[in-house]
Amino acid sequence: MALSKVSKEVVVKLKKLGITTRFDLMLHLPIRYENHSLVRELTEVVQGTQNLVEGVVVYSEIIQKPRRSLIAQLDCGTGLLYLRYIHFYPSQQKLLAEGNRLRAYGVIRQGYFGLEMIQPKCKQIELGEPTSPTLTPIYSVAKGINSSTIARQIQRTINEYQFEDIVPKYRLDQLGLPCLAESLKLLHAPPTSETLPEIEDRNHPAWRRIKFDELLAQQLSMREQYRNRRNRTAPLLELSSVSERFKQTLPFALTSSQVNALSTISKDISKKYPMQRLLQGDVGSGKTIVAVLAALQAVESGYQVAIMSPTEILAEQHYRKIRAWLSPFGIEITWLSGSLSRQEKGVALDFISEGKSKIVIGTHALFQEQVGFQGLGLVIIDEQHKFGVQQRLALQGKGEVPHQLMMSATPIPRTLAMSYLANLDVTTIDELPPGRTPIVTKLISDTRRDQVISRVKEVCLQGGQVYWVCPLIEESAALQLQTAEDTFQRLSQDLSGIMVGLVHGRMKKAEKALAMENFITGKTSLLVATTVIEVGVDVPNASLMVIENAERMGLAQLHQLRGRVGRGESRSTCILMFQHPLSDAAKSRLRIIYENSDGFEIARQDMLLRGPGEILGAAQSGVPMLRFADIETDIDLLTAAREVAEEMLEQYPTEAQMHLQRWLGSRQDFLHV
């Protein structure tokens, strides 16, 4: 329900805080509280803490030195307190006039002339005026609107709002949760008898009610979309003989985990409603081959397949690998990227629109307006969290209702999947192919760079290959990071006689392709690269990786990069080279990646450090992020919200829609794809 009795100016300012409805306003909960209920004598105050004192102004003036300030003396009965404003307005000068009785709130410290309070919150009062019976809420604000104005608007709205508890009462009783009206009133104006730490730590029953309702809205939104998908009609993709013939040509056998994943996906795409499944697995677990086998099922059923990757290097790797696998079967595969010439792109677009291309592989270029499919049956999105929701929707919209398979080598922790992926089916490949050697991880300061270079030389001379990863392309004085070009030049000089290659995202397509080809075929022993090689590059002979300025990178990126080695029979090592001094956050990241090789545990620790949005790519995806609940500490509420969401959609559909409208409004239309 829209804001009422609010001026247009205030409406604009509230909108900057994300407040557009009365319920939004009531959900603008305090960031902290102040206790204005107890007036202390000066002899009782603890210096360095917040205190409320009362007295009469006996002296006031504006001084110019050492800096312009408003100074006043407050006679509190048991002593004098200096009030000092460094930033002040005429209204404050009037408030501090001699003879006024004030209550002042702030931190009391020992100053040059005695006890003082700097930039206090002052209020003129009458003798004997009662103090506040509740804690005073402090809100986050926007330019032009202060906390007290927001507090007045919230209290008026709470007093006028017709509360209706939508959640079944017996469920609330089971969880020990209070009613919504009681919870909101308490959080906006807690009685002084309430335990402040419990409120500020968000463990109070009132807080738990708000968190539960938020989780319930999220689950209702996700589960409703999951149900709606089952009412749509998708192509029936029947299992084909080509898949079996293709498997027989492979030089390796699928792991049991891959077989199970493929069986699940195959059953999904042979049903009449669209599949929307996330296939997740650690680096090197073999997701690509599972996706290709699913693609064959679509092709044999007479439909086209689109495979989209976030980078041109990864997309081209997929193109080369899949074309080599499938060319013996006469399946036309087309490559489409922004770097193609106009003529090349024109030919590719014709092949796609005419249906000659059965599998189309590319980057963001796949969902451009001019790309038209004749019959798109399956969409495969690699590293799905790196694409925004509109991009994924645009590609999905190229077919009437295609099946969708998303892949991620960034494992999603269980609680994250329960919360943010409740609209998807999730399959996990939790087994690495046999023969993968464990990767030894070492932390080395860049002061030992010469030793690292000697180790690189030793590996190259023994016939091995090495990655040297640099985070930046161009010089950045602010970050003082080594650049790829500088490193390439220096290593070429230091390692004379050893072929050194360079690849980064700003190179021309032909140069990049040649650099990668030389490394893949072994012509180049050492490849200096930026993080464009993070995913998809598969060179079994590469057994050493050096990651420069590792302290600057995220855990998921470090784990992905590390997974580029350990793909052959040689013992593999990943050297994380760092610069001093290390921040606490950098130390935590490096410790986690050093101590763990399990991608799921790394992802869980990453979520604790950075929050779920970074792991999911939700900042760019449109997924409504949780404001109040924490999926790690509130797992009991999340589990309950999942159960109640299913119950409400089944038995209380009207109330479910009311809850969605209240919490999400227009945001409930986000498609989590």
C-alpha positions in Angstrom: 0.0 0.0 0.0 1.4 3.4 -1.0 2.7 5.9 1.5 0.0 8.3 2.7 0.0 11.7 4.5 3.6 12.2 3.3 4.7 15.2 1.4 6.1 14.7 -2.2 9.5 15.9 -1.0 9.6 13.3 1.8 8.4 10.6 -0.6 11.3 11.3 -3.0 13.8 11.1 -0.1 12.3 7.9 1.3 12.5 6.3 -2.2 16.3 6.8 -2.0 16.2 4.4 0.9 14.1 1.9 -1.0 10.9 2.9 0.7 7.8 3.1 -1.6 5.1 1.6 0.5 3.8 1.8 4.1 5.1 -1.8 4.7 8.5 -0.8 3.3 8.5 2.0 5.8 7.8 -0.3 8.7 10.5 -2.7 7.5 13.0 0.2 7.7 14.3 -1.2 11.0 16.7 0.7 13.4 20.4 0.2 12.9 20.9 0.8 16.6 19.3 2.3 19.7 20.1 5.0 22.3 18.9 4.9 25.9 17.2 8.3 26.7 15.3 6.9 29.6 17.7 7.4 32.5 19.1 10.8 33.5 22.5 10.4 35.3 24.2 12.7 37.7 27.7 13.8 36.6 29.1 12.0 39.6 27.6 8.7 38.3 28.7 8.8 34.6 31.3 6.4 33.2 33.7 8.4 31.0 33.9 7.2 27.4 30.3 5.9 27.4 26.9 7.3 26.2 25.0 9.2 28.9 21.9 11.3 29.4 22.3 14.3 31.7 20.1 17.2 32.6 20.9 20.8 33.6 20.6 24.5 33.0 22.7 26.5 30.6 24.7 29.0 32.6 27.1 30.2 29.9 27.2 30.1 26.1 29.3 31.7 23.4 30.9 31.2 20.0 34.7 31.1 20.0 36.9 31.5 17.0 40.1 29.8 18.1 41.6 27.3 17.8 38.6 26.7 15.5 35.2 28.2 15.3 33.0 26.4 17.9 29.8 26.8 19.9 30.6 26.3 23.6 28.1 26.1 26.5 28.3 25.3 30.2 25.6 23.1 31.6 25.0 23.2 35.4 23.9 19.6 36.2 23.5 20.2 40.0 26.4 17.9 40.9 28.9 19.7 38.6 29.5 21.5 35.3 29.5 19.9 31.9 30.9 21.6 28.8 28.9 21.2 25.6 30.9 21.8 22.5 29.7 21.9 18.9 32.3 22.1 16.1 29.5 22.0 13.4 26.4 23.9 14.4 23.4 25.8 13.1 21.5 28.9 14.4 18.9 26.6 15.8 21.5 25.0 18.1 22.8 28.4 19.1 19.3 29.3 20.2 18.8 26.0 22.0 22.0 26.6 24.1 20.9 30.1 25.2 21.6 30.9 28.9 18.7 29.9 31.2 17.4 27.0 29.1 16.9 23.7 30.8 18.3 20.9 28.6 18.8 17.2 28.4 22.0 16.3 26.6 22.9 12.9 25.2 26.4 11.8 24.1 29.8 10.5 25.1 31.3 12.2 28.1 35.1 12.6 28.2 37.6 14.6 30.2 38.4 17.8 28.2 40.9 20.7 28.7 38.5 22.6 31.0 36.8 19.5 32.6 34.1 17.0 31.6 32.8 17.7 28.1 30.4 16.3 25.5 31.1 17.0 21.8 28.3 17.3 19.3 25.6 16.2 21.9 22.0 15.6 21.1 20.2 18.3 23.1 16.5 18.8 23.8 14.9 21.7 25.7 12.6 20.5 28.5 10.6 21.6 31.5 11.6 20.8 35.1 10.2 17.3 36.0 9.4 16.3 32.4 9.4 12.5 32.2 12.0 10.7 30.2 11.3 8.4 27.3 9.7 5.1 28.3 11.4 3.3 25.4 14.8 3.0 23.7 15.3 5.6 21.0 15.7 4.1 17.5 18.4 5.3 15.2 17.7 4.8 11.4 19.9 4.8 8.3 19.1 8.1 6.5 19.3 9.8 3.1 20.3 13.3 2.3 17.7 15.7 3.4 15.9 13.4 5.9 17.1 12.7 9.4 16.5 9.8 11.8 13.9 11.6 13.9 11.8 12.5 10.8 11.9 8.8 9.7 10.9 7.7 13.3 7.9 10.0 13.3 6.7 8.7 9.9 7.2 5.1 11.1 5.3 5.5 14.3 2.4 7.2 12.6 2.2 4.4 10.0 2.4 1.7 12.7 -0.5 3.3 14.6 -2.6 3.6 11.4 -1.8 0.3 9.7 -4.4 -2.5 9.8 -2.3 -5.5 10.6 -3.3 -8.9 9.5 -1.3 -12.0 10.4 -1.2 -14.0 7.2 0.9 -16.9 8.5 -1.2 -19.8 10.0 -1.2 -19.2 13.8 -0.4 -22.8 14.7 2.8 -22.5 12.7 3.8 -19.4 14.6 3.1 -21.1 17.9 5.2 -24.1 16.9 8.1 -21.8 16.2 7.5 -19.6 19.2 7.1 -16.5 17.1 5.1 -13.4 18.2 2.5 -11.7 16.0 3.8 -9.3 13.3 2.3 -6.1 14.8 3.8 -6.8 18.2 7.2 -7.6 16.6 7.3 -4.4 14.5 6.1 -2.2 17.4 8.7 -3.6 19.7 11.6 -3.3 17.3 10.8 0.3 16.5 10.4 1.3 20.1 11.7 -1.4 22.5 10.7 -0.9 26.2 13.7 -0.2 28.4 13.0 -3.5 30.1 14.0 -5.5 27.0 17.5 -6.9 26.8 19.3 -4.6 24.4 22.1 -7.1 23.3 19.4 -9.6 22.3 17.7 -7.0 20.1 20.9 -5.6 18.6 22.2 -9.1 17.9 18.9 -9.9 16.2 18.2 -12.9 18.4 15.0 -11.5 20.0 11.8 -13.3 19.2 10.6 -10.1 17.4 13.6 -10.2 15.2 13.1 -13.9 14.5 9.5 -13.2 13.4 10.7 -10.6 10.9 13.4 -13.0 9.6 11.0 -15.8 9.2 8.5 -13.7 7.2 11.3 -12.6 4.9 12.5 -16.1 4.3 8.9 -17.2 3.8 8.4 -14.5 1.1 11.6 -15.7 -0.6 10.5 -19.4 -0.5 7.0 -18.5 -1.7 8.4 -16.6 -4.7 10.8 -19.4 -5.6 8.4 -22.3 -5.1 5.6 -20.5 -7.0 7.9 -20.1 -10.0 8.9 -23.7 -9.7 5.3 -24.8 -9.8 4.4 -22.4 -12.6 7.2 -23.9 -14.8 5.5 -27.3 -14.5 2.4 -25.9 -16.2 4.4 -24.9 -19.3 5.1 -27.1 -22.3 8.6 -27.8 -23.5 10.0 -30.0 -26.3 10.1 -33.7 -25.6 13.7 -34.7 -26.1 14.0 -38.5 -26.4 17.1 -40.5 -25.6 19.0 -41.4 -28.7 21.5 -44.0 -29.9 24.0 -41.4 -30.8 24.7 -40.7 -27.2 25.7 -44.3 -26.6 27.8 -44.5 -29.7 29.5 -41.2 -28.7 30.3 -42.6 -25.2 32.0 -45.6 -26.8 34.5 -43.3 -28.7 35.6 -41.6 -25.5 39.1 -42.6 -24.2 37.7 -42.7 -20.6 34.7 -44.0 -18.7 32.2 -41.7 -17.0 32.4 -41.7 -13.3 29.3 -43.0 -11.4 28.5 -39.4 -10.4 28.5 -38.3 -14.0 26.3 -41.3 -15.0 23.8 -40.4 -12.3 23.8 -36.7 -13.3 23.3 -37.6 -16.9 20.5 -40.0 -16.1 18.7 -37.3 -14.1 19.1 -34.6 -16.9 18.1 -37.1 -19.6 14.8 -37.9 -17.7 14.2 -34.2 -17.2 14.4 -33.2 -20.8 12.2 -36.1 -21.9 9.3 -34.6 -19.9 6.7 -32.2 -21.2 7.5 -29.3 -18.9 10.8 -27.3 -19.1 13.8 -28.5 -17.2 15.6 -25.8 -15.2 18.5 -27.6 -13.6 21.8 -26.5 -12.1 24.6 -28.9 -12.6 27.3 -28.1 -10.2 30.6 -29.8 -9.5 34.1 -29.0 -8.4 36.8 -27.9 -10.9 37.6 -30.8 -13.2 34.7 -33.0 -12.2 33.6 -33.5 -15.9 30.5 -31.3 -16.2 31.1 -30.5 -19.9 30.9 -34.1 -21.1 27.6 -34.5 -19.3 26.3 -31.3 -21.0 27.4 -32.6 -24.4 25.6 -35.9 -23.9 22.4 -33.9 -23.0 22.9 -31.8 -26.1 23.1 -34.9 -28.3 19.7 -36.0 -26.9 18.3 -32.7 -28.1 19.9 -32.8 -31.5 18.7 -36.4 -32.2 15.2 -35.2 -31.3 15.4 -32.6 -34.1 16.1 -29.5 -31.9 19.0 -27.0 -31.7 21.2 -26.4 -28.7 22.8 -23.2 -27.5 25.9 -23.3 -25.3 26.8 -19.9 -23.8 30.0 -19.2 -21.9 31.1 -16.0 -20.1 34.5 -15.5 -21.9 35.6 -15.9 -25.4 38.5 -18.1 -24.4 36.2 -20.5 -22.5 33.6 -20.5 -25.3 36.3 -21.2 -27.9 37.7 -24.0 -25.8 34.2 -25.6 -25.7 33.9 -25.1 -29.5 37.2 -26.8 -30.3 36.6 -29.7 -27.9 33.0 -30.4 -28.8 33.7 -30.1 -32.5 36.5 -32.6 -32.2 34.2 -35.0 -30.3 31.1 -34.7 -32.5 32.5 -34.1 -36.1 32.6 -37.9 -36.7 28.9 -38.0 -36.2 28.2 -35.3 -38.9 26.7 -32.8 -36.4 27.1 -29.2 -37.6 28.5 -27.0 -34.9 28.7 -23.2 -35.2 30.8 -20.7 -33.3 29.4 -17.2 -32.6 31.1 -14.4 -30.9 31.4 -10.6 -31.1 34.9 -10.9 -32.5 33.8 -12.5 -35.8 33.9 -10.4 -38.9 30.7 -9.2 -40.4 30.9 -11.8 -43.2 31.7 -14.6 -40.8 28.9 -13.6 -38.5 26.5 -13.4 -41.5 27.3 -16.9 -42.5 26.9 -18.2 -38.9 23.5 -16.4 -38.5 22.2 -18.0 -41.7 23.3 -21.4 -40.6 21.5 -21.0 -37.2 18.3 -19.5 -38.6 18.0 -22.2 -41.3 18.5 -24.9 -38.7 21.7 -26.3 -40.4 23.6 -25.6 -37.1 22.6 -28.1 -34.5 24.8 -26.9 -31.7 25.7 -23.2 -31.4 28.5 -22.2 -29.1 29.4 -18.7 -28.1 29.5 -15.8 -25.7 27.0 -13.0 -25.0 26.6 -12.7 -28.8 24.1 -15.7 -28.7 21.3 -13.6 -27.2 21.7 -10.6 -29.5 18.5 -9.6 -31.4 19.7 -10.7 -34.8 20.3 -14.3 -33.7 17.3 -16.5 -34.6 17.0 -20.2 -34.0 14.8 -22.5 -36.1 14.0 -24.8 -33.1 15.8 -24.2 -29.9 15.2 -27.1 -27.6 18.0 -26.8 -25.0 20.0 -23.9 -23.5 23.2 -24.7 -21.7 24.8 -21.8 -19.7 28.3 -22.3 -18.3 29.3 -20.5 -15.2 25.7 -19.3 -14.9 26.4 -16.9 -12.0 28.5 -14.7 -14.3 25.4 -13.8 -16.4 22.7 -11.4 -15.4 19.1 -12.5 -15.2 18.2 -10.4 -18.3 20.9 -12.1 -20.3 19.8 -15.6 -19.3 16.2 -14.7 -20.1 17.2 -13.2 -23.5 18.8 -16.5 -24.5 16.0 -18.6 -23.1 13.6 -16.4 -25.2 15.2 -17.5 -28.4 13.1 -20.7 -28.2 9.4 -21.1 -27.3 10.0 -22.9 -24.0 13.5 -24.5 -24.2 14.9 -26.7 -21.5 17.7 -25.0 -19.5 20.8 -26.6 -18.0 23.1 -24.3 -16.0 26.6 -25.3 -15.0 28.8 -24.0 -12.2 32.2 -24.9 -11.0 31.6 -22.7 -8.0 29.9 -25.2 -5.7 26.9 -23.8 -3.9 26.7 -24.5 -0.1 23.6 -26.4 1.0 22.0 -23.6 2.9 22.6 -21.3 -0.1 20.9 -23.7 -2.4 18.0 -24.2 0.0 17.5 -20.4 0.1 18.3 -18.9 -3.3 18.0 -21.9 -5.6 14.6 -23.2 -4.4 13.2 -22.6 -7.8 15.8 -24.9 -9.4 16.5 -28.6 -9.4 20.2 -29.1 -8.4 22.4 -32.0 -9.4 25.9 -32.3 -8.0 28.9 -34.2 -9.5 30.8 -35.0 -6.3 33.5 -37.3 -7.8 36.6 -36.4 -9.7 37.7 -38.6 -12.6 40.4 -41.2 -11.8 44.0 -40.2 -12.3 43.6 -36.7 -11.1 46.6 -35.9 -8.9 46.2 -33.9 -5.7 47.5 -30.3 -6.0 50.0 -29.1 -3.4 49.4 -25.5 -2.5 52.2 -23.3 -1.2 52.1 -19.7 0.2 55.3 -17.8 -0.7 56.1 -14.1 -0.2 57.1 -12.2 -3.4 60.4 -11.4 -1.7 61.3 -15.0 -2.7 60.5 -14.4 -6.4 63.9 -15.5 -7.5 63.4 -19.0 -5.9 60.0 -19.2 -7.6 61.5 -18.4 -11.0 64.2 -21.1 -10.5 61.4 -23.6 -9.8 59.6 -22.5 -13.0 62.8 -23.0 -15.0 63.4 -26.4 -13.5 59.8 -27.6 -14.4 60.1 -26.3 -18.0 63.5 -27.9 -18.6 62.1 -31.2 -17.4 59.4 -31.0 -20.1 56.6 -29.7 -18.0 54.5 -26.6 -18.5 53.7 -23.7 -16.2 51.0 -21.0 -15.8 52.0 -17.6 -14.4 48.9 -15.6 -13.5 48.8 -11.8 -13.1 45.7 -10.0 -12.0 46.1 -6.7 -14.0 46.8 -6.0 -17.7 48.0 -2.4 -17.3 50.1 -0.6 -14.7 48.2 0.5 -11.7 50.2 2.8 -9.4 47.5 2.7 -6.7 47.5 -1.1 -6.4 51.2 -1.6 -7.3 50.5 -4.9 -8.9 52.7 -6.7 -11.4 51.3 -6.5 -14.8 51.1 -9.3 -17.4 53.2 -7.4 -19.9 55.9 -6.5 -17.5 56.0 -10.0 -16.1 56.1 -11.5 -19.6 59.1 -9.3 -20.5 61.0 -10.0 -17.3 60.4 -13.8 -17.4 61.4 -13.9 -21.1 64.7 -12.3 -20.1 65.2 -14.4 -17.0 64.3 -17.7 -18.7 66.3 -17.4 -21.9 65.9 -20.6 -24.1 62.4 -21.3 -22.7 59.4 -20.3 -24.8 57.2 -17.9 -22.9 53.7 -17.0 -24.1 51.3 -14.2 -23.1 47.5 -14.1 -23.1 45.0 -11.6 -21.8 41.5 -10.3 -22.5 42.5 -7.3 -24.5 44.5 -9.1 -27.1 43.1 -9.5 -30.6 41.3 -12.8 -31.2 43.9 -14.2 -33.5 46.8 -13.4 -31.1 44.9 -14.9 -28.2 44.0 -18.0 -30.2 47.6 -18.5 -31.3 49.0 -18.0 -27.7 46.5 -20.6 -26.4 47.2 -23.0 -29.3 51.0 -22.8 -28.7 50.5 -23.6 -25.0 48.0 -26.4 -25.6 50.3 -28.1 -28.2 53.4 -27.7 -26.0 55.3 -25.2 -28.2 55.2 -22.8 -25.3 56.5 -24.0 -21.9 55.4 -21.0 -19.8 52.1 -19.1 -20.3 51.9 -15.6 -18.6 48.2 -14.9 -18.4 45.5 -12.8 -16.6 42.5 -14.5 -15.0 41.0 -15.1 -18.5 42.3 -18.7 -18.0 40.2 -19.1 -14.8 37.8 -21.6 -16.3 37.8 -24.2 -19.1 41.5 -24.4 -20.1 42.6 -28.0 -20.0 46.3 -28.8 -20.5 47.3 -32.1 -18.8 51.0 -31.4 -19.1 50.8 -28.2 -17.0 51.9 -29.1 -13.5 52.8 -25.8 -11.9 50.9 -22.6 -11.5 52.2 -19.4 -10.0 49.5 -16.9 -9.0 50.9 -13.4 -8.4 49.3 -11.0 -5.8 47.1 -13.9 -4.7 46.0 -11.8 -1.7 44.0 -9.6 -4.1 41.8 -12.4 -5.5 38.7 -14.0 -4.2 38.5 -17.6 -3.0 36.4 -18.9 -5.8 38.8 -17.4 -8.4 41.8 -18.8 -6.6 40.2 -22.3 -6.5 39.2 -22.1 -10.1 42.7 -21.1 -11.2 44.3 -23.8 -9.1 42.1 -26.3 -10.9 43.9 -25.6 -14.2 46.8 -27.9 -13.0 46.6 -31.4 -11.6 45.0 -32.7 -14.8 47.8 -35.0 -15.7 49.9 -37.7 -14.1 52.6 -35.4 -12.8 52.6 -34.1 -9.2 51.1 -30.6 -9.4 51.8 -27.5 -7.4 50.1 -24.1 -7.1 52.2 -21.3 -5.6 50.2 -18.4 -4.2 52.6 -15.4 -4.2 51.6 -12.5 -2.0 52.9 -9.1 -1.0 53.3 -7.7 2.5 51.5 -6.3 4.5 48.5 -8.6 4.4 45.1 -7.4 5.6 43.1 -9.6 8.0 40.7 -10.4 5.2 43.6 -11.4 2.9 45.1 -13.6 5.6 41.7 -15.3 6.0 41.3 -16.0 2.3 44.9 -17.4 1.9 44.5 -19.6 5.0 41.3 -21.1 3.7 42.6 -21.8 0.2 45.8 -23.2 1.7 44.0 -25.5 4.1 41.2 -26.7 1.8 41.0 -28.5 -1.5 37.2 -29.3 -1.3 35.3 -26.7 -3.4 32.2 -27.0 -1.3 34.0 -26.2 1.9 35.8 -23.3 0.2 32.5 -22.0 -1.1 31.0 -22.2 2.4 33.9 -20.3 3.9 33.7 -17.8 1.1 30.0 -17.2 1.8 30.8 -16.5 5.5 33.4 -14.0 4.4 31.6 -12.2 1.6 27.9 -13.0 1.8 25.7 -15.0 -0.6 25.3 -12.3 -3.2 28.9 -12.5 -4.3 28.9 -16.3 -4.8 25.6 -16.4 -6.6 26.3 -13.4 -8.8 23.1 -12.1 -7.4 24.2 -8.5 -7.5 23.8 -8.7 -11.3 21.0 -11.3 -11.5 18.0 -9.6 -9.9 17.7 -12.2 -7.1 16.1 -10.4 -4.1 18.8 -10.6 -1.4 17.9 -11.2 2.2 18.1 -8.0 4.3 17.4 -9.5 7.8 17.9 -13.3 7.8 21.2 -15.0 7.8 21.0 -18.4 6.1 23.9 -19.8 8.2 22.6 -18.8 11.6 18.9 -18.9 10.8 18.9 -22.4 9.3 16.0 -23.5 11.5 13.8 -20.6 10.2 14.8 -21.3 6.6 13.8 -25.0 7.0 10.5 -24.0 8.6 9.9 -21.3 5.8 10.3 -24.0 3.1 7.7 -26.2 4.8 5.2 -23.4 5.4 5.6 -22.0 1.8 4.6 -25.4 0.4 1.7 -25.6 2.8 0.4 -22.1 2.0 0.7 -22.5 -1.8 -1.3 -25.7 -1.4 -3.9 -24.8 1.2 -3.8 -21.0 1.6 -3.1 -19.6 -2.0 -4.8 -16.2 -1.3 -2.8 -15.6 1.9 0.4 -16.7 0.0 -0.2 -14.0 -2.6 -0.9 -11.4 0.1 2.4 -12.3 1.8 4.3 -12.0 -1.5 2.7 -8.7 -2.3 3.4 -7.3 1.2 7.1 -8.3 1.2 8.1 -8.2 -2.5 5.5 -6.1 -4.3 6.5 -5.7 -7.9 9.8 -7.5 -7.1 7.9 -10.8 -6.9 7.9 -10.8 -10.7 11.7 -11.4 -10.8 12.4 -14.7 -12.6 15.2 -16.5 -11.0 16.7 -18.1 -14.1 
